[in-house]
Amino acid sequence: MVMDWKFKSVTVLLVGLLVMGFSASTNAQDLNAAKRAIKKGDQEKRSENYVEAISAFEECIQITTELGSEESGVTELKMAAQKKVTKTHLDYANDLLKQEKYDQALEHYKKTLELAEKYGQGNYADKANKNMPKVYYAKGRNHASEGKYQEAIDLFNNAIDGDPDYGWAYIRKAQAFRELGKPDSMEKAVEEAVAIGKRTDQTNIVTTSQQLAYRYFYNNGAKALKAKKYKEAIPQLEKATKYNGSSRLHHYLALSYGQVGDFQKAAEQEQMVIDDMKGDASEEELAKYYYTLGTYFEQLNEKAKACDAYKNAVYGDYKANAEYKIKHTLKCN
């Protein structure tokens, strides 16, 4: 009886040792498999085979997770694989962005963010967040080129959410609002772009956004003026002056105000034209504007100012008419 008990004890001990040995051997094999997986991942990454690299790194993470942290070197290997798989998603996204494969790029940037949060890798999250607005911006431009302006605006807004100082996204948004016939929204986007450009010292952002608004309001005003819709022309041209004060613009405003009987504002606008052109234009070139200015002062019953204007208009094609005004109509001194 005693012998049977001893025999059973020895048997159990031997079986236990055998199991432990087998387990240790299995763990060693699994650890080697994990090492082979991470090595394969590195090789695939160097060859820019990103999908295969990601799969290999994920395999390493799975094996090391199943092994637990008791085995020597397992934790370090697992952490290395976690870092590599996150970085590979980021690098793959960057490569897809260069290839203009925006949907796929966005997918891998989002995966980068997911893994960075899971594994505590804030530096990779920062890099993904920095590049994602570029993807939304590029997608927005593509939608705008296809005439999908509202979808484009939504994407530009996504870009702005990721980078509030993205001046070009505001400019593109303004262009989309222009195409949708929403001038108020367009102008708001322009003003935001101008503010960003000034704050970040990006002169091209300021200039481009101002030119966009100027051309829109100037063209609308000029069309209304040509159609003799003077009351419609004035507010459009006045808005244009916020973004550019060209001589032609002020002359158009003078003509419009003159046609609606606001001769004071017409004279002010024409004087701006003359002040802007002085020093560069010849007396003959200025004569046209001085003569028009004289007619406005006549309407305002300001004889002295009208006479001065006409005296500056006695050149070229306006010489005869200006002299007649001076000698016969106003009898200037």
C-alpha positions as CSV (number, residue, x, y, z in Angstrom):
1,M,0.0,0.0,0.0
2,V,2.8,2.4,0.9
3,M,4.6,1.4,-2.3
4,D,1.6,2.2,-4.4
5,W,1.3,5.6,-2.8
6,K,5.0,6.3,-3.5
7,F,4.7,5.1,-7.0
8,K,1.7,7.4,-7.7
9,S,3.6,10.4,-6.2
10,V,6.6,9.8,-8.3
11,T,4.3,9.5,-11.4
12,V,2.5,12.7,-10.7
13,L,5.9,14.5,-10.2
14,L,7.2,13.2,-13.4
15,V,4.1,14.2,-15.3
16,G,4.2,17.6,-13.8
17,L,7.9,18.1,-14.8
18,L,7.0,16.8,-18.3
19,V,4.2,19.3,-18.6
20,M,6.3,22.2,-17.3
21,G,9.0,21.3,-19.8
22,F,6.6,21.0,-22.6
23,S,5.0,24.3,-21.7
24,A,8.4,26.0,-21.5
25,S,9.4,24.5,-24.8
26,T,6.1,25.8,-26.3
27,N,6.5,29.2,-24.9
28,A,10.0,29.4,-26.3
29,Q,8.7,28.4,-29.7
30,D,5.9,31.0,-29.5
31,L,8.4,33.7,-28.5
32,N,10.6,32.8,-31.4
33,A,7.5,33.0,-33.7
34,A,6.8,36.5,-32.3
35,K,10.4,37.5,-33.0
36,R,10.1,36.2,-36.5
37,A,6.9,38.1,-37.0
38,I,8.3,41.5,-35.9
39,K,11.4,40.8,-38.1
40,K,9.2,40.1,-41.1
41,G,7.3,43.3,-40.4
42,D,10.5,45.3,-40.5
43,Q,11.5,43.7,-43.8
44,E,8.1,44.4,-45.4
45,K,8.1,48.0,-44.1
46,R,11.5,48.6,-45.7
47,S,10.1,47.4,-49.0
48,E,7.1,49.7,-48.4
49,N,4.7,46.7,-48.3
50,Y,2.7,48.4,-45.6
51,V,-0.3,46.0,-45.5
52,E,2.0,43.0,-45.1
53,A,4.1,44.8,-42.5
54,I,1.0,45.8,-40.5
55,S,-0.2,42.1,-40.6
56,A,3.2,40.9,-39.3
57,F,3.3,43.4,-36.4
58,E,-0.3,42.5,-35.4
59,E,0.7,38.8,-35.4
60,C,3.6,39.6,-33.1
61,I,1.3,41.6,-30.7
62,Q,-1.2,38.7,-30.7
63,I,1.4,36.1,-29.8
64,T,3.0,38.1,-27.1
65,T,-0.4,38.9,-25.6
66,E,-1.2,35.2,-25.4
67,L,2.2,34.5,-23.8
68,G,1.6,37.0,-21.0
69,S,4.3,39.1,-19.4
70,E,6.0,36.4,-17.3
71,E,8.4,35.3,-20.0
72,S,11.6,37.3,-20.3
73,G,11.6,39.8,-23.1
74,V,7.9,39.4,-24.0
75,T,6.8,42.8,-22.7
76,E,9.6,44.6,-24.5
77,L,8.8,42.7,-27.8
78,K,5.1,43.5,-27.5
79,M,5.7,47.2,-26.9
80,A,8.1,47.4,-29.8
81,A,5.5,45.8,-32.1
82,Q,2.8,48.1,-30.8
83,K,4.9,51.1,-31.7
84,K,5.8,49.7,-35.1
85,V,2.3,49.0,-36.1
86,T,1.1,52.4,-35.2
87,K,4.0,54.1,-37.0
88,T,3.3,51.9,-40.1
89,H,-0.3,53.0,-40.3
90,L,0.9,56.6,-40.1
91,D,3.6,56.2,-42.8
92,Y,1.1,54.3,-45.0
93,A,-1.4,57.1,-44.6
94,N,1.3,59.7,-45.5
95,D,2.2,57.7,-48.6
96,L,-1.5,57.4,-49.7
97,L,-1.8,61.1,-49.2
98,K,1.0,61.7,-51.7
99,Q,-0.7,59.3,-54.1
100,E,-3.9,61.3,-53.8
101,K,-5.7,58.3,-52.4
102,Y,-7.6,60.4,-49.9
103,D,-10.2,58.0,-48.6
104,Q,-7.6,55.3,-47.9
105,A,-5.3,57.8,-46.3
106,L,-8.0,59.0,-44.0
107,E,-8.8,55.4,-43.0
108,H,-5.2,54.8,-41.9
109,Y,-4.8,58.2,-40.2
110,K,-7.9,57.3,-38.1
111,K,-6.4,53.9,-37.4
112,T,-3.2,55.7,-36.3
113,L,-5.3,57.8,-33.8
114,E,-7.1,54.7,-32.5
115,L,-3.9,52.8,-31.9
116,A,-2.0,55.8,-30.5
117,E,-4.7,56.3,-27.9
118,K,-4.8,52.6,-27.1
119,Y,-1.0,52.3,-26.7
120,G,-0.3,55.7,-25.3
121,Q,1.7,57.1,-28.3
122,G,0.8,60.7,-28.4
123,N,3.5,61.8,-30.8
124,Y,2.0,59.7,-33.6
125,A,-1.4,61.0,-32.8
126,D,-0.1,64.6,-33.1
127,K,1.4,63.8,-36.5
128,A,-1.8,62.2,-37.8
129,N,-3.9,65.1,-36.5
130,K,-1.6,67.5,-38.3
131,N,-2.0,65.8,-41.7
132,M,-5.7,64.9,-41.6
133,P,-6.8,68.5,-42.4
134,K,-4.8,68.2,-45.6
135,V,-6.8,65.1,-46.6
136,Y,-10.2,66.9,-46.0
137,Y,-8.9,69.9,-47.9
138,A,-7.9,67.8,-50.9
139,K,-11.2,65.9,-50.9
140,G,-13.0,69.2,-50.7
141,R,-11.2,70.6,-53.7
142,N,-12.1,67.4,-55.7
143,H,-15.8,67.8,-54.7
144,A,-15.8,71.5,-55.7
145,S,-14.3,70.7,-59.1
146,E,-17.2,68.3,-59.6
147,G,-19.7,70.9,-58.7
148,K,-20.5,69.3,-55.4
149,Y,-20.2,72.6,-53.5
150,Q,-22.1,71.8,-50.3
151,E,-20.2,68.5,-49.9
152,A,-17.0,70.5,-50.5
153,I,-17.9,73.0,-47.8
154,D,-18.5,70.2,-45.3
155,L,-15.1,68.8,-46.0
156,F,-13.4,72.3,-45.8
157,N,-15.1,72.7,-42.4
158,N,-13.6,69.3,-41.3
159,A,-10.2,70.6,-42.4
160,I,-10.8,73.8,-40.3
161,D,-11.9,71.8,-37.3
162,G,-8.5,70.0,-37.4
163,D,-6.6,73.2,-38.1
164,P,-8.4,76.5,-37.2
165,D,-5.6,78.5,-39.0
166,Y,-6.1,76.7,-42.3
167,G,-6.5,79.9,-44.4
168,W,-6.7,78.1,-47.8
169,A,-9.6,76.0,-46.5
170,Y,-11.5,79.3,-45.7
171,I,-10.7,80.6,-49.2
172,R,-11.9,77.4,-50.9
173,K,-15.0,77.5,-48.7
174,A,-15.6,81.1,-49.8
175,Q,-15.3,80.1,-53.5
176,A,-17.9,77.3,-52.9
177,F,-20.3,79.7,-51.3
178,R,-19.8,82.0,-54.3
179,E,-20.8,79.3,-56.7
180,L,-23.9,78.5,-54.5
181,G,-24.9,82.2,-54.8
182,K,-24.5,82.9,-51.1
183,P,-22.6,86.2,-50.9
184,D,-23.0,86.7,-47.2
185,S,-21.5,83.3,-46.3
186,M,-18.8,83.9,-48.9
187,E,-17.9,87.2,-47.4
188,K,-17.8,85.8,-43.9
189,A,-15.4,83.1,-45.0
190,V,-13.3,85.7,-46.8
191,E,-13.1,87.9,-43.6
192,E,-12.0,84.8,-41.6
193,A,-9.3,84.0,-44.1
194,V,-8.1,87.6,-44.1
195,A,-7.9,87.6,-40.2
196,I,-6.0,84.3,-40.3
197,G,-3.6,85.6,-42.9
198,K,-2.9,88.8,-40.9
199,R,-2.5,86.9,-37.7
200,T,-0.1,84.3,-39.1
201,D,1.7,86.7,-41.4
202,Q,0.6,84.9,-44.6
203,T,0.4,87.7,-47.1
204,N,-0.8,85.4,-49.9
205,I,-3.8,84.3,-47.9
206,V,-4.8,88.0,-47.3
207,T,-4.2,89.0,-50.9
208,T,-6.0,86.0,-52.5
209,S,-9.1,86.2,-50.2
210,Q,-9.4,89.9,-50.8
211,Q,-9.1,89.5,-54.5
212,L,-11.8,86.9,-54.5
213,A,-14.3,89.1,-52.8
214,Y,-13.3,92.2,-54.8
215,R,-13.8,90.4,-58.2
216,Y,-17.2,89.0,-57.1
217,F,-18.6,92.3,-55.9
218,Y,-16.9,94.4,-58.7
219,N,-18.2,92.2,-61.5
220,N,-21.7,92.1,-60.1
221,G,-21.7,95.9,-59.8
222,A,-20.2,96.4,-63.2
223,K,-22.9,94.2,-64.8
224,A,-25.6,96.1,-63.0
225,L,-24.2,99.4,-64.1
226,K,-24.0,98.2,-67.7
227,A,-27.6,97.2,-67.5
228,K,-28.4,100.7,-66.1
229,K,-29.6,99.2,-62.8
230,Y,-27.8,101.8,-60.8
231,K,-29.4,101.2,-57.5
232,E,-28.4,97.5,-57.7
233,A,-24.9,98.5,-58.8
234,I,-24.1,100.8,-55.8
235,P,-24.2,98.3,-52.9
236,Q,-22.1,95.8,-54.9
237,L,-19.5,98.4,-55.9
238,E,-19.4,99.8,-52.3
239,K,-18.7,96.3,-51.0
240,A,-15.9,95.9,-53.5
241,T,-14.2,99.0,-52.1
242,K,-13.6,97.1,-48.9
243,Y,-11.1,94.9,-50.7
244,N,-9.6,97.1,-53.4
245,G,-9.8,100.8,-54.2
246,S,-9.1,100.8,-58.0
247,S,-9.7,104.0,-60.0
248,R,-12.1,102.3,-62.3
249,L,-14.2,101.0,-59.3
250,H,-14.5,104.6,-57.9
251,H,-15.4,105.9,-61.3
252,Y,-18.1,103.3,-61.6
253,L,-19.4,104.3,-58.2
254,A,-19.4,108.0,-59.2
255,L,-21.4,107.2,-62.4
256,S,-23.9,105.2,-60.4
257,Y,-24.4,107.8,-57.7
258,G,-24.7,110.5,-60.4
259,Q,-27.4,108.5,-62.1
260,V,-29.5,108.2,-58.9
261,G,-29.1,111.9,-58.1
262,D,-26.6,111.6,-55.2
263,F,-24.2,114.2,-56.6
264,Q,-22.3,114.7,-53.4
265,K,-21.2,111.0,-53.2
266,A,-20.6,111.1,-57.0
267,A,-18.2,114.0,-56.6
268,E,-16.4,112.3,-53.7
269,Q,-15.9,109.1,-55.7
270,E,-14.7,111.0,-58.8
271,Q,-12.2,113.0,-56.6
272,M,-10.8,109.7,-55.4
273,V,-10.2,108.7,-59.0
274,I,-8.3,111.9,-59.7
275,D,-6.3,111.7,-56.5
276,D,-5.3,108.1,-57.3
277,M,-4.3,108.9,-60.9
278,K,-2.3,112.1,-60.2
279,G,1.4,111.8,-60.8
280,D,1.0,108.9,-63.2
281,A,-1.7,110.1,-65.7
282,S,-1.3,112.9,-68.2
283,E,-3.4,116.1,-68.2
284,E,-5.3,114.7,-71.2
285,E,-6.1,111.5,-69.3
286,L,-7.2,113.3,-66.3
287,A,-9.4,115.7,-68.3
288,K,-12.2,113.2,-68.5
289,Y,-12.5,112.8,-64.8
290,Y,-12.2,116.5,-64.1
291,Y,-14.9,117.3,-66.6
292,T,-17.3,114.7,-65.0
293,L,-16.4,116.1,-61.5
294,G,-17.4,119.6,-62.8
295,T,-20.8,118.3,-63.8
296,Y,-21.4,117.0,-60.3
297,F,-20.4,120.3,-58.7
298,E,-22.7,122.1,-61.1
299,Q,-25.6,119.9,-59.9
300,L,-24.7,120.8,-56.3
301,N,-24.6,124.5,-57.2
302,E,-21.0,124.8,-56.1
303,K,-19.8,127.1,-58.9
304,A,-16.3,127.7,-57.6
305,K,-15.5,124.0,-57.4
306,A,-17.1,123.4,-60.7
307,C,-15.0,126.1,-62.4
308,D,-11.8,124.7,-60.9
309,A,-12.7,121.2,-62.2
310,Y,-13.5,122.5,-65.7
311,K,-10.2,124.5,-65.8
312,N,-8.4,121.2,-65.3
313,A,-10.4,119.6,-68.1
314,V,-9.3,121.9,-70.9
315,Y,-7.2,119.2,-72.6
316,G,-7.7,116.7,-75.5
317,D,-11.2,115.7,-76.3
318,Y,-12.7,117.7,-73.4
319,K,-11.0,121.0,-74.2
320,A,-13.9,122.6,-76.2
321,N,-16.7,121.5,-73.9
322,A,-14.7,122.6,-70.8
323,E,-14.0,126.0,-72.2
324,Y,-17.6,126.5,-73.1
325,K,-18.6,125.7,-69.5
326,I,-16.0,128.1,-68.2
327,K,-16.9,131.0,-70.5
328,H,-20.6,130.7,-71.2
329,T,-22.4,128.3,-68.8
330,L,-20.7,129.3,-65.5
331,K,-18.9,132.5,-66.5
332,C,-16.0,131.5,-64.3
333,N,-13.4,134.2,-63.3
